[in-house]
Structure formats: C-alpha cells, structure tokens
C-alpha cells in the first residue's frame, strides 16, 4: 500500500499491498540515501498464523444495569485446535454500529454497552458465519463494575475476576463487570499473570468507581524476562516436581518461558531473540543425584558463575539437604551469552528425605533456584516481608505435614513435617494464605517480618 518514513525517528514503515497468506514469509530490505550510502541489509522471517475454522463467542454478565455506564464483556476465542493469531482483526457490530477488534494472547475482548431497556446485542462476523450474543438490560442489585490496575503502572494482560466458581474476563483497559457482588464466604479474586492476586469480600452494586490494584510479584523484576528451561532429566517424581514448581514460580512472576526436553531443541525462531543476545537465562534440570546434596552446576559462559553463586547462597531454610556448587564443561550450545546452570535434586532415601516429603523437597529447591534468579537480576529484599504460617488438621488438631498452600493466590508453598510453611522476602503489601484443602485444614497462626 505504500511506504512511510519518519525523519525524526529514522523509521521506515512498509504497508503490504495485499493480505498475507498463512505461512512463513521472508522480509528483505536494503536502504540507501541520495548520495549513495547504504544501510546494512535487513532480512527476517515472519510467520503468519492460520485462522481457526470456528469461534467461541461468549458474553458476561448476562444481566446488566440500565445505567449508561454499565457494560458486559464479549470474549472471542478459537473453538478448535488453531488459536487466534495475535494481531488478527475481526469485524464486529455493537448495538448496530460496525467496528473492528484486534486479537491479543489468543483472544479478542470488547465492551458491550448497556441500553436504557430491553437488550444490548453484538455480532461477530467471521468468514461466512455470524455469531450473535445479547444481554438483558434491567434494574438489578447484583451488577458490579470497576477497574483493575497495576500498582506499578504496568499494563495488565490476561486479567480475570473469579467469584463463586465463575470466571469473568477483564477488558484490556482494565475494566471489569460481574453479576456477583461477593461476600465473606464468596470473595471476589482478581488476578493477572505476573501479579499477586487480590481478594475483596464485597463490592458495592451500582458503584462504577471501584478501583482494584494488583502488586507485581517480586516487584516485577522478572516480568517479561526470557527463560529457556531444559527438562532433560525429569523422569523421576522428585525431578519432575522440581520442574513443575520452578515453572509455577517463574510463570507467576511474569517471566516468558520456553520449555524443551533437550537443549538441541532450542529454536531461535521460537525464542524470538538473536543467537548473540544476552537477554535470557538457561536453566537445565538434570536427573536426580544419589548424593545427599542438591547440585548446582555452572556451565562456562558469561554470568553463569554469578548465577550459580546466587542460587547456592539463597538456599531456603529447612530444606532437607544442602545445596552445593560444582563446575562442568559442556559442549557449546545455542545462545552462548545466556547465563546457564544445571540443577539436580537428591533422590529420596535414608540420608536425605522420605518419599512422603518429595513435594516439600522439590518445592524448597525450586524456591532456592527462584530466589537465586531474583538476586541475580538485582532484586533487593529490603522493604519486603517474610511470611510464616502454621497449618493443622481441623479435627485432630495435629500438624498438617507436607500439604500445599499458596501465598496471595499465586506462589506455592509446602508445609514441613511440623505443619509450618515459610515464604521468603517476596511480598510487599497485604497478604493472604490459601489452603488447597480448606475443608479439612486450618491455619492457626501467621507471622510477618518486615525486612529492613
């Protein structure tokens, strides 16, 4: 369609003359000025995703207030195995007006404004098909709307509101709408990847100015950072749990994860970074060791020794083994400038821990690696909090050994034999601990220590 050039930024924008077909396209560019000076040649491959055959179009809530500020949220997603590609533009009609919406993270969301009476309607046009949704507009004492924001000003992606077993999507601008105001026994839970979840026992129906703020996990220091996780040795229960727990911690912190079973499978196109980039970390999870210690091996490369030292010194209090370091020389791999370590957990046994404590041991080592990664990236614990809690069985009042809990809805912890759980230095605001089995277990005490 043409070329646009900005003399201020030096950027050249090229608009294709026709829509690109799904598949891999190669972009090439060569620029020169009027006196014959050339820029370095540019070449890159771009993948254009296929569109799904059909869509899943939903709207929530189904009953909304007649207030002119009220709205419902329409969500569009793929109904088959092919996700909606990011950037895809869909044609929609909202209360009789035609417009477009853009897909992001495999979905497209848009508000459906209320009407003074009757129903509000939307249509989604997709190929030869049209999807219709509608909501009832009437007086109601259950409709609640507000805005979800990040305390650090970042944009929230994939945010959700959950209440009473139902999940409501949040618009890209942070606005949400639900038809359940919540209660002490049915709190509203607000969440977004990379942020601590927030709970509210109740919101006032009819009020449109409620603003809920989410705090980033570990101050957002890992948000958007790239991690290549190689699960080459996760065949046993302990190593598999170690991988699972570490991935949960990194994902909860907003990290970008690329998980492969073998280092040779690392695909630069999938990573999206040039091979000479240093903007990532490789964590290789190895088979269990028969040693009584966990091992953190340093792979020769820039930053690897520093990362190893941070992980070893971050060993979580109470884990049933020591964490020791060693150095190993391995064949050169892709992304040589990425810091890289290998981690292995000791096998359960008489010298380490029992089979009933596998989850506790794996969680503790995952937290050790996670804390080391935070320190490596410059995280400072000052102003954060240590959180400790005791968990007991409701009927017997005995300590709830080796049971799972979560801090602020996202970070996993496992109690020790005495029913104690500890979350080290990642929280900075109001906290809540959630039991995986609240019907049979109870939290008796919670202790908070502000780090100075």
C-alpha positions as CSV (number, residue, x, y, z in Angstrom):
1,X,0.0,0.0,0.0
2,X,3.0,2.3,0.3
3,X,6.0,3.4,2.3
4,X,6.1,5.9,5.2
5,X,9.3,7.5,6.5
6,X,9.8,9.5,9.7
7,X,12.8,11.8,9.6
8,X,12.5,12.2,13.4
9,X,12.8,8.5,14.3
10,X,14.5,7.3,11.1
11,X,12.0,4.6,10.9
12,X,10.6,3.3,7.6
13,X,7.2,1.7,7.6
14,X,6.1,-0.5,4.7
15,X,2.4,-1.4,4.2
16,X,1.9,-4.6,2.1
17,X,-0.2,-4.2,-1.0
18,X,-2.3,-7.3,-0.1
19,X,-3.2,-9.5,2.8
20,X,-0.5,-12.1,3.5
21,X,-1.5,-15.8,3.4
22,X,-0.8,-18.0,6.4
23,X,2.7,-19.4,6.4
24,X,6.3,-18.2,6.7
25,X,7.3,-15.1,4.8
26,X,10.7,-13.6,4.3
27,X,11.3,-9.9,4.7
28,X,14.2,-8.3,3.0
29,X,15.2,-4.6,2.9
30,X,18.1,-2.5,1.6
31,X,18.2,1.2,2.1
32,X,20.4,3.9,0.7
33,X,20.4,7.7,0.7
34,X,20.7,10.1,-2.2
35,X,24.5,10.3,-2.0
36,X,24.8,6.5,-2.3
37,X,25.4,5.4,1.3
38,X,23.9,2.0,2.1
39,X,22.5,0.7,5.3
40,X,23.3,-2.8,6.4
41,X,20.9,-5.3,4.7
42,X,17.9,-6.5,6.7
43,X,16.4,-10.0,6.5
44,X,13.9,-11.7,8.7
45,X,11.4,-14.5,8.6
46,X,7.8,-13.8,9.8
47,X,5.2,-16.4,10.5
48,X,1.6,-15.6,9.7
49,X,-0.8,-17.8,11.7
50,X,-3.7,-19.6,10.2
51,X,-7.2,-18.7,11.4
52,X,-9.4,-21.2,13.2
53,X,-12.4,-22.8,11.4
54,X,-14.9,-21.6,14.0
55,X,-15.1,-19.3,17.1
56,X,-16.3,-19.5,20.6
57,X,-18.1,-16.2,21.4
58,X,-19.3,-15.5,24.9
59,X,-20.6,-12.6,26.9
60,X,-20.6,-11.9,30.7
61,X,-22.5,-11.0,32.7
62,X,-25.8,-11.8,31.0
63,X,-27.8,-9.3,33.1
64,X,-26.5,-5.8,33.4
65,X,-27.7,-2.5,34.8
66,X,-29.5,0.1,32.6
67,X,-27.1,2.8,33.8
68,X,-25.4,4.3,30.8
69,X,-22.0,3.5,32.3
70,X,-22.8,-0.3,32.5
71,X,-21.4,-2.8,30.1
72,X,-20.9,-6.5,29.5
73,X,-17.6,-8.1,28.2
74,X,-17.7,-10.1,25.0
75,X,-14.9,-12.6,24.5
76,X,-13.9,-14.2,21.3
77,X,-11.6,-17.3,21.1
78,X,-10.9,-20.2,18.9
79,X,-13.3,-23.1,19.0
80,X,-10.8,-25.6,17.6
81,X,-7.1,-26.5,17.9
82,X,-5.9,-23.5,15.9
83,X,-5.6,-20.4,18.2
84,X,-6.5,-16.9,17.1
85,X,-3.2,-15.3,16.0
86,X,-2.1,-12.1,17.8
87,X,-2.9,-9.1,15.6
88,X,-5.8,-10.7,13.8
89,X,-8.5,-8.1,13.1
90,X,-12.2,-9.2,13.5
91,X,-15.2,-7.3,12.2
92,X,-18.0,-6.8,14.9
93,X,-21.3,-5.0,15.2
94,X,-22.1,-3.4,18.6
95,X,-25.7,-2.3,19.1
96,X,-26.0,-1.7,15.4
97,X,-22.6,0.1,14.9
98,X,-19.8,-1.6,12.8
99,X,-16.3,-1.6,14.1
100,X,-13.2,-3.9,14.5
101,X,-11.4,-5.6,17.4
102,X,-7.8,-6.9,17.5
103,X,-6.7,-10.3,19.0
104,X,-4.1,-10.5,21.7
105,X,-2.9,-13.6,23.6
106,X,-5.3,-15.7,21.5
107,X,-8.4,-13.7,22.4
108,X,-10.3,-10.6,21.5
109,X,-12.3,-8.7,24.1
110,X,-14.6,-5.7,23.7
111,X,-17.3,-4.0,25.8
112,X,-21.0,-4.3,25.0
113,X,-22.6,-1.0,26.3
114,X,-25.9,-1.1,28.1
115,X,-29.2,0.3,26.8
116,X,-32.0,2.0,28.7
117,X,-34.2,-1.1,28.4
118,X,-34.6,-4.3,26.5
119,X,-31.3,-5.9,25.4
120,X,-27.9,-5.0,24.1
121,X,-26.6,-7.0,21.1
122,X,-23.4,-7.7,19.4
123,X,-22.4,-9.6,16.2
124,X,-19.1,-11.1,15.3
125,X,-18.5,-11.6,11.6
126,X,-16.1,-14.4,10.7
127,X,-15.9,-15.5,7.1
128,X,-19.4,-16.6,6.0
129,X,-20.6,-17.0,9.6
130,X,-22.1,-14.5,12.1
131,X,-22.1,-15.1,15.8
132,X,-24.8,-13.3,17.8
133,X,-24.7,-12.5,21.6
134,X,-27.0,-10.4,23.7
135,X,-27.5,-9.4,27.3
136,X,-30.6,-8.2,29.2
137,X,-30.6,-4.6,30.4
138,X,-32.7,-4.1,33.5
139,X,-32.7,-2.9,37.1
140,X,-30.5,-5.2,39.2
141,X,-28.9,-5.1,42.6
142,X,-26.2,-7.5,41.7
143,X,-24.3,-5.8,38.9
144,X,-20.9,-4.6,39.8
145,X,-18.3,-2.8,37.6
146,X,-14.9,-1.3,38.3
147,X,-11.3,-1.0,37.1
148,X,-8.3,-3.3,37.7
149,X,-4.9,-1.6,37.7
150,X,-1.3,-2.4,38.4
151,X,0.3,-0.6,41.3
152,X,3.5,-0.1,39.2
153,X,1.6,1.3,36.3
154,X,2.2,-1.7,34.0
155,X,-0.4,-3.0,31.6
156,X,-2.3,-6.0,32.9
157,X,-2.6,-8.8,30.4
158,X,-4.9,-11.8,30.6
159,X,-6.5,-10.4,33.8
160,X,-9.5,-12.3,35.3
161,X,-12.1,-11.9,38.1
162,X,-13.3,-15.1,39.8
163,X,-16.2,-15.4,42.2
164,X,-18.3,-18.4,43.3
165,X,-16.7,-20.7,40.8
166,X,-17.3,-18.4,37.8
167,X,-14.6,-16.6,35.9
168,X,-15.1,-13.2,34.2
169,X,-12.6,-11.7,31.7
170,X,-11.2,-8.2,32.2
171,X,-11.0,-5.7,29.3
172,X,-7.6,-4.6,28.0
173,X,-8.1,-1.2,29.6
174,X,-8.7,-2.9,33.0
175,X,-12.5,-2.5,33.2
176,X,-14.4,-5.5,34.6
177,X,-18.1,-6.3,35.2
178,X,-19.6,-9.1,37.2
179,X,-23.1,-10.0,38.5
180,X,-21.9,-11.3,41.9
181,X,-21.0,-8.6,44.4
182,X,-19.3,-11.1,46.7
183,X,-19.5,-11.9,50.4
184,X,-17.2,-13.1,53.2
185,X,-17.8,-16.7,52.2
186,X,-17.6,-16.0,48.4
187,X,-14.9,-13.3,47.9
188,X,-14.0,-11.9,44.5
189,X,-10.5,-12.8,43.4
190,X,-8.7,-10.5,40.9
191,X,-5.7,-11.9,39.1
192,X,-3.2,-11.3,36.2
193,X,0.0,-13.1,35.2
194,X,3.0,-11.6,37.0
195,X,1.0,-10.1,39.8
196,X,-0.2,-11.2,43.2
197,X,-4.0,-11.9,43.3
198,X,-6.2,-9.6,45.3
199,X,-9.3,-10.6,47.3
200,X,-12.3,-8.4,48.1
201,X,-15.1,-9.8,50.3
202,X,-17.7,-7.5,48.7
203,X,-18.1,-4.7,46.2
204,X,-21.0,-2.2,46.3
205,X,-23.5,-2.8,43.5
206,X,-24.3,0.2,41.3
207,X,-20.9,1.9,42.1
208,X,-18.7,2.3,39.0
209,X,-15.6,3.9,40.5
210,X,-14.2,0.9,42.4
211,X,-10.5,0.5,41.5
212,X,-8.7,-2.6,42.5
213,X,-4.9,-2.5,42.5
214,X,-2.6,-5.5,42.0
215,X,1.0,-5.7,43.1
216,X,3.7,-7.3,40.9
217,X,5.3,-10.5,42.2
218,X,8.8,-9.7,43.5
219,X,8.3,-6.0,42.3
220,X,8.0,-7.2,38.7
221,X,11.8,-7.8,38.4
222,X,11.3,-10.9,36.2
223,X,8.3,-9.6,34.3
224,X,8.9,-10.2,30.5
225,X,12.3,-11.8,31.0
226,X,13.1,-14.9,28.9
227,X,13.9,-18.3,30.4
228,X,14.8,-21.4,28.5
229,X,14.0,-24.3,30.7
230,X,15.5,-27.6,29.6
231,X,13.7,-30.6,31.2
232,X,16.3,-33.2,30.1
233,X,16.3,-35.2,33.4
234,X,12.8,-35.0,34.8
235,X,11.8,-38.7,34.5
236,X,11.6,-39.3,38.3
237,X,8.9,-37.9,40.7
238,X,11.3,-35.6,42.5
239,X,12.9,-34.0,39.4
240,X,9.5,-33.8,37.7
241,X,8.1,-31.9,40.7
242,X,11.1,-29.7,40.8
243,X,10.5,-28.6,37.2
244,X,6.8,-28.1,37.9
245,X,7.3,-26.0,41.0
246,X,10.0,-23.8,39.4
247,X,7.9,-23.2,36.3
248,X,5.0,-22.1,38.5
249,X,7.2,-19.6,40.4
250,X,8.6,-18.2,37.2
251,X,5.3,-18.0,35.4
252,X,3.7,-16.3,38.5
253,X,6.4,-13.7,38.3
254,X,5.5,-12.8,34.7
255,X,8.5,-14.5,33.1
256,X,8.4,-15.6,29.5
257,X,9.1,-19.4,29.5
258,X,10.3,-21.6,26.7
259,X,10.3,-25.3,27.8
260,X,12.1,-28.0,25.9
261,X,13.1,-31.6,26.7
262,X,16.5,-31.3,25.1
263,X,19.0,-28.4,24.7
264,X,19.2,-29.2,21.0
265,X,15.5,-28.4,20.6
266,X,16.0,-24.7,21.4
267,X,14.7,-23.0,18.3
268,X,15.8,-19.3,17.8
269,X,12.6,-18.6,15.8
270,X,10.5,-19.7,18.8
271,X,12.7,-17.9,21.3
272,X,12.4,-14.7,19.2
273,X,15.9,-13.4,20.2
274,X,19.1,-13.4,18.0
275,X,21.7,-16.0,18.8
276,X,24.1,-13.4,20.1
277,X,21.6,-12.0,22.6
278,X,22.3,-12.0,26.3
279,X,18.7,-11.2,27.3
280,X,17.8,-14.6,28.8
281,X,18.8,-17.4,31.2
282,X,19.0,-21.2,30.6
283,X,18.0,-23.5,33.5
284,X,18.7,-27.1,32.8
285,X,17.0,-29.6,35.2
286,X,19.0,-32.8,35.4
287,X,18.3,-36.3,36.7
288,X,18.2,-37.0,40.4
289,X,21.6,-37.4,42.1
290,X,22.4,-40.1,44.5
291,X,24.4,-37.7,46.6
292,X,22.9,-36.4,49.8
293,X,23.2,-32.8,48.4
294,X,21.4,-30.9,45.7
295,X,23.8,-29.8,42.9
296,X,24.0,-26.6,41.0
297,X,26.5,-26.9,38.2
298,X,28.0,-23.9,36.4
299,X,28.3,-24.1,32.6
300,X,31.2,-22.0,31.2
301,X,29.8,-18.7,29.9
302,X,29.2,-15.1,30.9
303,X,27.2,-14.7,34.1
304,X,26.9,-18.4,34.8
305,X,29.3,-18.4,37.8
306,X,27.5,-15.4,39.3
307,X,24.1,-17.0,38.8
308,X,25.4,-20.2,40.4
309,X,26.7,-18.3,43.5
310,X,23.4,-16.5,44.0
311,X,21.4,-19.8,43.8
312,X,23.7,-21.6,46.3
313,X,23.6,-18.8,48.8
314,X,19.8,-18.5,48.5
315,X,19.2,-22.0,49.9
316,X,15.8,-21.9,51.7
317,X,15.8,-22.5,55.4
318,X,14.6,-26.0,56.4
319,X,15.0,-27.9,53.1
320,X,16.3,-31.5,53.9
321,X,19.6,-31.3,52.1
322,X,22.5,-28.9,51.4
323,X,22.8,-27.1,48.1
324,X,26.4,-27.3,46.7
325,X,28.0,-26.0,43.6
326,X,30.3,-27.6,41.0
327,X,31.5,-26.7,37.6
328,X,31.1,-28.7,34.5
329,X,32.2,-28.1,30.9
330,X,29.6,-29.0,28.3
331,X,29.5,-28.7,24.5
332,X,28.8,-25.2,23.3
333,X,25.1,-24.6,22.8
334,X,22.9,-22.0,21.1
335,X,22.7,-18.7,23.0
336,X,26.2,-18.8,24.3
337,X,25.8,-15.4,26.0
338,X,22.9,-16.6,28.2
339,X,24.0,-17.5,31.8
340,X,23.3,-21.2,32.3
341,X,23.2,-23.5,35.2
342,X,22.2,-27.2,35.7
343,X,20.2,-28.2,38.8
344,X,19.7,-31.7,40.2
345,X,17.8,-32.7,43.3
346,X,19.0,-35.6,45.5
347,X,16.9,-38.8,45.4
348,X,14.7,-39.6,48.4
349,X,16.4,-42.0,50.9
350,X,17.7,-42.6,54.4
351,X,20.3,-39.8,54.0
352,X,18.0,-37.2,52.5
353,X,14.3,-37.2,52.9
354,X,11.4,-39.7,52.8
355,X,9.1,-40.4,49.9
356,X,6.3,-38.6,51.8
357,X,8.4,-35.4,51.7
358,X,9.2,-35.4,47.9
359,X,6.9,-32.4,47.2
360,X,8.3,-30.5,50.2
361,X,11.9,-31.1,49.0
362,X,11.1,-30.2,45.4
363,X,9.3,-27.0,46.4
364,X,12.2,-26.0,48.7
365,X,14.8,-26.4,45.9
366,X,12.6,-24.6,43.4
367,X,12.3,-21.7,45.8
368,X,16.1,-21.8,46.2
369,X,16.7,-21.5,42.5
370,X,14.0,-18.9,42.2
371,X,15.5,-16.7,44.9
372,X,18.9,-17.0,43.3
373,X,17.4,-15.9,40.0
374,X,15.8,-12.9,41.7
375,X,19.1,-11.9,43.3
376,X,21.0,-12.3,40.1
377,X,18.6,-9.9,38.4
378,X,19.1,-7.3,41.1
379,X,16.2,-7.9,43.5
380,X,16.6,-6.4,46.9
381,X,14.8,-7.8,49.9
382,X,14.6,-4.5,51.9
383,X,11.0,-3.5,52.3
384,X,9.7,-6.9,51.5
385,X,8.3,-9.4,54.1
386,X,8.9,-12.9,55.3
387,X,5.6,-14.8,55.9
388,X,5.4,-17.9,58.1
389,X,2.3,-19.9,59.0
390,X,1.2,-23.0,60.9
391,X,-1.3,-25.4,59.5
392,X,-3.2,-28.1,61.4
393,X,-5.9,-30.7,60.7
394,X,-9.3,-29.4,61.8
395,X,-10.5,-32.5,63.6
396,X,-7.3,-34.0,65.2
397,X,-5.5,-30.6,65.6
398,X,-2.3,-32.4,64.5
399,X,0.2,-30.6,62.3
400,X,-0.7,-30.8,58.7
401,X,2.5,-32.3,57.3
402,X,3.5,-31.8,53.6
403,X,0.4,-30.0,52.5
404,X,0.2,-27.3,49.8
405,X,-0.7,-23.7,50.4
406,X,-0.5,-20.6,48.2
407,X,0.6,-17.0,49.0
408,X,-1.7,-14.4,47.5
409,X,-3.2,-17.0,45.2
410,X,-0.1,-17.5,43.1
411,X,3.1,-18.6,44.8
412,X,3.1,-22.3,46.0
413,X,4.4,-23.5,49.3
414,X,4.5,-26.8,51.1
415,X,4.4,-27.3,54.9
416,X,7.2,-29.2,56.6
417,X,6.6,-32.2,59.0
418,X,5.5,-29.9,61.8
419,X,2.9,-28.1,59.6
420,X,5.0,-24.9,59.1
421,X,5.3,-23.1,55.8
422,X,7.6,-20.2,55.0
423,X,7.5,-17.7,52.2
424,X,10.8,-15.7,52.0
425,X,11.1,-12.0,51.1
426,X,8.8,-11.6,48.0
427,X,5.7,-9.8,49.3
428,X,5.4,-6.1,49.8
429,X,1.8,-5.4,50.7
430,X,-1.3,-7.0,52.1
431,X,-1.0,-10.8,52.1
432,X,-3.3,-13.8,52.3
433,X,-2.5,-17.5,52.5
434,X,-4.8,-20.0,50.9
435,X,-5.1,-23.7,51.7
436,X,-5.5,-26.3,48.9
437,X,-7.8,-28.3,51.2
438,X,-9.7,-25.7,53.4
439,X,-12.5,-28.1,54.4
440,X,-10.1,-30.4,56.4
441,X,-7.3,-28.0,57.3
442,X,-6.9,-24.7,59.2
443,X,-4.3,-22.0,59.5
444,X,-3.7,-21.3,63.2
445,X,-1.1,-18.6,63.2
446,X,0.5,-16.3,60.6
447,X,3.7,-14.3,61.3
448,X,5.0,-11.4,59.3
449,X,8.5,-10.0,59.4
450,X,9.3,-6.7,57.6
451,X,12.8,-6.8,56.2
452,X,14.9,-3.6,56.7
